[in-house]
Amino acid sequence: MSKPTIIPIGPYHPLQEEPELFKLYCDGEIVRDIKWETGYNHRGIEKLSESKTFDQVFFLVERVCGICSTSHPFAFANCMEEIAGVEVPDRAKYIRTIIGEMERIHSHLLWVGLAGHFLGYNTVFMWSWKYREPVLDLFEMITGNRNSYAMFKIGGVRRDIPDNMIPVMQKELDALKLKLNLLTGAVMDDPVIHARTKGVGILTREDIIDFAAVGPTARASGVAIDVRKDDPYAAYPLVNWKVITSEAGDVFAKTEVRLLEMYESVSIIEQCLEKLKKEKEGGIDVRVKNVPEGIGTGRAEAPRGEVFHFVITDGGYTPVRHKIRAPSYVNIATFKKSCVGQSISDATISLAAVDPCYCCTERMAMAYDYHTRIAMMGTADLLRMSREKTDNIRSSL
């Protein structure tokens, strides 16, 4: 076999919303291996959290990911309420769930549009993003923001959804269902989309288990995992809905799962709005005077899959340790399986099929000697190496 041709994707590329470098090792048009480099976008959010009050942390973790900007506050709230032993009022649960499902809709519409763009099908791109706008308008009406909604707090939510907003939301949801019918029909029936996505980037059920993949990536391969069902929180056990799965495991199946999940999200929101009309007691939050010493975990089902937060507290007003795992942390690794053996033209849509978010995946590691557990490299060393590398690059120009 001849020496492989290396084709770089990134770190800055139209396919990727954020910097990440993928190297495709190709034999002709076929991808034989793939390697990636991270570390372009680390922001130190876990460390920053230790210097913020618990209430401030909600605004910080919203910035982990702009598209999943309520999923991380959701998981953090679940975590802190476990430590504090707090039961959230039902009205707050319904509002939390509405925000979470509206986010799922706008995230899935964004992904479907980008997938159409990557395939050269810009009609799908324009339709999806046009239909996404009313959802963002509803966010702005409820929270004042189209992203980063600042709705969550320990013990509930910061803003109510008044009765006069409910008919407006129901009207927009009715209109959205008609648009979803049009979009879903266009995607599910189009022979060009079928040709470009069926049999492409396949992940088997065994692959999902091996890589511990989550979210639509897992459900598209027949693995029916969903935190909303497996570890119910907020209002999800109080309404009727089902987990959407497919069996093929290819890019088309991932598209199908996301399209059908939006119908479930609309149904969940509609049920929650009806509950809000009747649920007048209990308010939207409970007062939490202090958070005791403890260890807690919080999970939430983001549009991309499970978000996990781990927090240690000492009875003070800030986290002692805050660990975050976003769904892309496990989903990105599946590229190694889905892209190898594919043509170069199919590798890009296979990369995009898991809806990767690189900024929420970045981590900075501390190097320790395995036997002595003595730190071999600290912050000062990392800064020194970074500056030396910058100086070397500058001198070579």
C-alpha positions as CSV (number, residue, x, y, z in Angstrom):
1,M,0.0,0.0,0.0
2,S,1.3,3.4,-0.9
3,K,1.9,6.2,1.6
4,P,-1.5,7.6,2.6
5,T,-2.5,11.1,1.6
6,I,-3.3,13.3,4.7
7,I,-6.3,15.6,4.2
8,P,-6.8,18.1,7.0
9,I,-10.2,19.3,8.1
10,G,-9.8,22.3,10.4
11,P,-8.8,23.7,12.7
12,Y,-10.9,26.4,10.8
13,H,-13.3,24.9,8.3
14,P,-16.8,25.7,7.1
15,L,-17.9,22.3,8.3
16,Q,-17.1,23.1,11.9
17,E,-18.6,25.8,14.1
18,E,-15.5,25.7,16.3
19,P,-11.8,25.0,15.9
20,E,-10.8,21.3,15.8
21,L,-8.3,19.6,13.6
22,F,-9.2,16.2,11.9
23,K,-6.6,14.4,9.8
24,L,-8.0,12.0,7.2
25,Y,-5.5,9.4,6.1
26,C,-6.7,8.4,2.7
27,D,-5.9,5.8,0.1
28,G,-7.2,7.5,-3.1
29,E,-10.8,8.5,-2.2
30,I,-11.2,6.1,0.7
31,V,-10.5,7.1,4.3
32,R,-8.3,4.5,6.0
33,D,-7.7,6.2,9.3
34,I,-8.6,9.4,11.2
35,K,-6.9,11.3,13.9
36,W,-7.9,14.5,15.6
37,E,-6.2,17.2,17.7
38,T,-8.0,19.2,20.4
39,G,-7.0,22.0,22.7
40,Y,-7.8,25.0,20.6
41,N,-10.8,26.3,22.6
42,H,-10.3,25.5,26.3
43,R,-11.9,28.2,28.5
44,G,-11.4,26.7,32.0
45,I,-15.1,26.8,33.0
46,E,-14.7,24.0,35.6
47,K,-12.0,26.0,37.4
48,L,-13.9,29.3,37.0
49,S,-16.9,27.7,38.7
50,E,-14.9,27.3,41.9
51,S,-14.6,31.1,42.2
52,K,-18.3,31.7,41.6
53,T,-21.3,31.6,44.0
54,F,-23.8,28.8,43.3
55,D,-26.2,31.3,41.7
56,Q,-23.4,32.8,39.5
57,V,-22.5,29.3,38.3
58,F,-25.8,29.0,36.4
59,F,-24.8,31.9,34.2
60,L,-21.3,30.5,33.7
61,V,-22.4,27.0,32.7
62,E,-24.9,28.5,30.2
63,R,-21.8,29.5,28.3
64,V,-20.5,26.0,28.0
65,C,-22.5,25.7,24.8
66,G,-24.6,28.3,23.1
67,I,-26.9,25.8,21.5
68,C,-27.4,23.7,24.7
69,S,-27.4,26.8,26.9
70,T,-30.2,25.4,29.1
71,S,-29.0,21.8,29.3
72,H,-26.0,22.6,31.5
73,P,-28.0,24.8,34.0
74,F,-30.6,21.9,34.0
75,A,-28.0,19.3,35.0
76,F,-26.4,21.7,37.5
77,A,-29.7,22.5,39.1
78,N,-30.5,18.8,39.4
79,C,-27.1,18.3,41.0
80,M,-27.4,21.1,43.5
81,E,-31.0,20.2,44.5
82,E,-29.8,16.7,45.2
83,I,-27.1,18.0,47.6
84,A,-29.6,20.5,49.2
85,G,-32.4,18.0,49.4
86,V,-34.8,20.4,47.6
87,E,-38.1,19.4,45.9
88,V,-39.0,21.8,43.1
89,P,-42.6,23.0,42.7
90,D,-44.6,21.4,39.9
91,R,-45.1,24.7,38.2
92,A,-41.3,25.2,38.0
93,K,-40.9,21.7,36.7
94,Y,-43.3,22.4,33.8
95,I,-41.5,25.6,32.9
96,R,-38.1,24.0,33.0
97,T,-39.4,21.2,30.7
98,I,-40.9,23.7,28.3
99,I,-37.5,25.6,28.0
100,G,-35.6,22.3,27.6
101,E,-37.9,21.0,24.8
102,M,-38.0,24.3,23.0
103,E,-34.2,24.2,23.0
104,R,-34.3,20.6,21.6
105,I,-36.4,21.8,18.7
106,H,-34.3,24.8,17.8
107,S,-31.1,22.7,18.1
108,H,-32.4,19.9,15.9
109,L,-33.7,22.4,13.3
110,L,-30.3,24.0,13.3
111,W,-28.6,20.6,12.8
112,V,-31.0,19.6,10.0
113,G,-30.3,22.9,8.2
114,L,-26.5,22.5,8.5
115,A,-26.8,18.9,7.3
116,G,-28.6,20.1,4.2
117,H,-25.9,22.7,3.7
118,F,-23.1,20.1,4.0
119,L,-24.9,18.0,1.4
120,G,-25.3,20.9,-1.0
121,Y,-29.1,20.9,-0.4
122,N,-29.5,24.6,0.6
123,T,-33.2,24.5,0.3
124,V,-33.4,22.3,3.4
125,F,-30.9,24.7,5.1
126,M,-33.1,27.7,4.4
127,W,-36.4,26.0,5.4
128,S,-35.0,24.7,8.7
129,W,-33.5,28.0,9.8
130,K,-36.6,29.9,8.7
131,Y,-38.8,27.5,10.8
132,R,-36.4,27.9,13.7
133,E,-36.9,31.6,14.0
134,P,-40.4,31.5,15.6
135,V,-39.0,29.2,18.3
136,L,-36.3,31.7,19.1
137,D,-38.9,34.4,19.1
138,L,-40.8,32.5,21.8
139,F,-37.7,32.2,23.8
140,E,-37.2,36.0,23.6
141,M,-40.8,36.5,24.6
142,I,-40.5,34.2,27.7
143,T,-36.9,34.9,28.8
144,G,-35.8,38.1,27.0
145,N,-33.1,36.2,25.2
146,R,-32.8,34.0,22.1
147,N,-30.0,32.0,23.6
148,S,-28.6,31.8,27.2
149,Y,-32.0,32.2,28.8
150,A,-31.0,32.7,32.5
151,M,-34.1,30.9,33.7
152,F,-32.7,28.3,36.2
153,K,-31.9,28.7,39.8
154,I,-31.6,26.3,42.8
155,G,-35.1,25.4,43.8
156,G,-36.9,26.5,40.6
157,V,-37.0,29.1,37.9
158,R,-36.4,32.9,37.8
159,R,-39.4,33.8,35.6
160,D,-43.0,32.6,35.3
161,I,-44.9,32.0,32.0
162,P,-48.0,34.1,32.5
163,D,-51.4,33.0,31.2
164,N,-51.5,35.6,28.5
165,M,-48.4,34.0,26.8
166,I,-49.8,30.5,26.7
167,P,-52.2,31.1,23.7
168,V,-49.4,32.8,21.7
169,M,-47.2,29.8,22.3
170,Q,-49.9,27.3,21.4
171,K,-50.6,29.1,18.2
172,E,-46.9,29.1,17.2
173,L,-46.7,25.4,18.1
174,D,-49.7,24.6,15.8
175,A,-48.0,26.4,13.0
176,L,-44.7,24.7,13.7
177,K,-46.3,21.2,13.4
178,L,-47.4,22.1,9.8
179,K,-43.8,23.2,9.0
180,L,-42.3,20.1,10.5
181,N,-44.6,18.0,8.3
182,L,-43.3,19.9,5.2
183,L,-39.7,19.6,6.3
184,T,-39.9,16.0,7.3
185,G,-41.7,15.0,4.1
186,A,-39.0,16.7,2.0
187,V,-36.2,15.0,3.8
188,M,-37.8,11.5,4.2
189,D,-38.9,11.3,0.5
190,D,-36.1,12.9,-1.4
191,P,-34.0,10.4,-3.4
192,V,-30.9,12.6,-3.4
193,I,-30.9,12.8,0.4
194,H,-31.4,9.1,0.6
195,A,-28.5,8.5,-1.8
196,R,-26.2,10.7,0.2
197,T,-27.1,9.5,3.7
198,K,-28.3,5.9,3.6
199,G,-25.6,3.4,4.3
200,V,-23.2,6.3,5.2
201,G,-21.4,6.6,8.5
202,I,-22.9,3.5,10.0
203,L,-22.6,2.8,13.8
204,T,-23.9,-0.5,14.9
205,R,-25.5,-1.2,18.3
206,E,-22.2,-2.7,19.5
207,D,-20.3,0.4,18.4
208,I,-22.6,2.6,20.4
209,I,-22.0,0.4,23.5
210,D,-18.2,0.2,22.9
211,F,-17.9,4.0,22.6
212,A,-20.6,4.8,25.2
213,A,-22.3,7.1,22.7
214,V,-25.4,9.0,23.8
215,G,-28.4,11.0,22.5
216,P,-29.7,10.8,18.9
217,T,-26.3,9.2,17.9
218,A,-27.1,6.2,20.1
219,R,-30.9,6.1,19.5
220,A,-30.3,6.0,15.7
221,S,-28.6,2.7,16.2
222,G,-31.4,1.2,18.2
223,V,-30.1,1.9,21.7
224,A,-33.1,3.5,23.5
225,I,-31.2,5.5,26.1
226,D,-32.6,8.8,27.2
227,V,-32.0,10.5,30.6
228,R,-35.6,11.8,30.5
229,K,-36.9,8.2,30.7
230,D,-34.0,6.4,32.4
231,D,-33.5,8.9,35.3
232,P,-36.7,11.1,35.1
233,Y,-36.5,14.7,36.2
234,A,-38.5,17.9,36.0
235,A,-41.9,17.3,34.4
236,Y,-40.9,14.4,32.2
237,P,-42.6,11.7,34.4
238,L,-45.7,13.9,34.5
239,V,-46.5,13.9,30.8
240,N,-46.8,11.3,28.0
241,W,-44.1,10.9,25.4
242,K,-41.9,8.2,23.9
243,V,-38.3,7.7,23.1
244,I,-37.6,7.8,19.3
245,T,-35.3,5.2,17.9
246,S,-34.2,3.9,14.5
247,E,-32.1,0.8,13.6
248,A,-29.9,1.6,10.6
249,G,-27.3,3.6,12.5
250,D,-26.4,5.7,9.4
251,V,-26.6,9.4,8.8
252,F,-30.2,9.0,7.5
253,A,-31.3,7.3,10.7
254,K,-29.7,10.1,12.8
255,T,-31.7,12.6,10.7
256,E,-34.9,10.6,11.1
257,V,-34.5,10.4,14.9
258,R,-34.0,14.2,15.2
259,L,-37.0,15.0,12.9
260,L,-39.3,12.7,14.8
261,E,-38.0,13.9,18.2
262,M,-39.2,17.4,17.4
263,Y,-42.8,16.1,17.2
264,E,-42.4,14.6,20.7
265,S,-41.0,17.9,21.9
266,V,-44.0,19.8,20.6
267,S,-46.3,17.3,22.3
268,I,-44.4,17.6,25.6
269,I,-44.6,21.4,25.5
270,E,-48.3,21.4,24.7
271,Q,-49.0,19.1,27.7
272,C,-46.9,21.3,30.0
273,L,-48.8,24.4,28.8
274,E,-52.1,22.8,29.6
275,K,-50.7,21.8,33.1
276,L,-49.7,25.4,33.7
277,K,-53.2,26.6,33.1
278,K,-54.3,24.4,36.0
279,E,-51.2,24.4,38.2
280,K,-51.6,27.7,40.2
281,E,-50.3,26.6,43.6
282,G,-46.7,26.3,44.8
283,G,-45.1,29.2,43.0
284,I,-42.1,28.9,40.7
285,D,-39.4,28.3,43.3
286,V,-38.5,27.4,46.8
287,R,-36.0,29.4,48.9
288,V,-32.7,27.7,49.6
289,K,-30.8,29.5,52.3
290,N,-27.7,27.5,52.2
291,V,-26.2,24.5,50.5
292,P,-24.8,21.9,52.9
293,E,-21.5,20.0,52.6
294,G,-22.0,17.1,50.2
295,I,-21.4,15.4,46.8
296,G,-24.0,15.5,44.1
297,T,-24.6,14.4,40.5
298,G,-27.0,15.9,38.0
299,R,-28.0,14.6,34.6
300,A,-30.1,16.1,31.8
301,E,-30.8,15.1,28.2
302,A,-29.4,17.8,26.0
303,P,-30.3,17.8,22.3
304,R,-27.0,16.0,21.7
305,G,-27.4,13.5,24.6
306,E,-26.6,13.2,28.3
307,V,-25.1,16.1,30.1
308,F,-23.5,15.2,33.4
309,H,-22.4,17.5,36.3
310,F,-20.6,16.5,39.4
311,V,-20.2,18.9,42.3
312,I,-18.5,18.8,45.7
313,T,-19.5,21.3,48.3
314,D,-18.1,22.2,51.8
315,G,-21.0,24.2,53.3
316,G,-19.8,27.4,51.7
317,Y,-21.1,29.5,48.9
318,T,-19.0,28.1,46.0
319,P,-18.3,24.7,44.6
320,V,-15.1,23.0,45.9
321,R,-15.0,20.9,42.7
322,H,-17.1,21.0,39.6
323,K,-16.8,18.4,36.8
324,I,-18.8,18.6,33.6
325,R,-19.2,16.0,30.9
326,A,-20.9,17.0,27.7
327,P,-22.4,14.5,25.2
328,S,-19.8,15.3,22.5
329,Y,-17.1,14.1,24.8
330,V,-18.1,10.5,24.1
331,N,-19.8,11.0,20.7
332,I,-16.8,12.5,18.9
333,A,-14.8,9.4,19.4
334,T,-17.3,7.4,17.2
335,F,-15.8,9.2,14.2
336,K,-13.0,6.6,14.2
337,K,-15.6,3.9,13.5
338,S,-18.1,5.8,11.2
339,C,-15.6,7.5,8.9
340,V,-13.0,4.7,8.2
341,G,-13.8,3.0,5.0
342,Q,-16.0,5.9,3.7
343,S,-15.2,8.1,0.8
344,I,-13.8,11.5,1.4
345,S,-17.1,13.1,0.3
346,D,-19.0,11.1,2.9
347,A,-16.6,11.6,5.7
348,T,-17.7,15.2,6.2
349,I,-21.4,14.4,6.7
350,S,-20.4,11.5,8.9
351,L,-18.4,13.9,11.1
352,A,-21.3,16.2,11.3
353,A,-23.9,13.5,11.9
354,V,-23.3,13.4,15.7
355,D,-23.8,17.1,15.9
356,P,-20.4,17.7,17.6
357,C,-19.7,20.6,19.9
358,Y,-16.0,21.0,20.5
359,C,-16.0,23.9,22.9
360,C,-17.9,21.9,25.5
361,T,-15.6,19.0,25.0
362,E,-12.2,20.7,25.6
363,R,-10.3,19.8,28.8
364,M,-7.0,20.9,30.3
365,A,-5.2,18.0,32.0
366,M,-2.6,17.9,34.8
367,A,0.2,15.4,34.4
368,Y,1.1,13.2,37.4
369,D,3.7,10.5,37.9
370,Y,1.7,7.3,38.0
371,H,3.7,5.8,41.0
372,T,4.4,8.8,43.2
373,R,1.3,10.8,42.3
374,I,3.5,13.9,42.2
375,A,2.5,16.6,39.7
376,M,5.0,16.7,36.9
377,M,3.5,19.7,35.2
378,G,1.4,22.6,36.5
379,T,-0.2,25.8,35.2
380,A,3.1,27.7,35.1
381,D,4.6,24.9,33.0
382,L,1.7,24.9,30.6
383,L,1.9,28.6,30.2
384,R,5.6,28.4,29.6
385,M,5.3,25.8,26.9
386,S,2.5,27.7,25.2
387,R,4.7,30.9,25.1
388,E,7.7,28.9,23.9
389,K,5.6,27.4,21.1
390,T,4.3,30.8,20.2
391,D,7.8,32.3,20.1
392,N,9.0,29.4,17.9
393,I,6.2,29.9,15.4
394,R,6.8,33.6,15.4
395,S,10.5,33.2,14.7
396,S,9.9,30.7,11.9
397,L,7.7,33.2,10.0
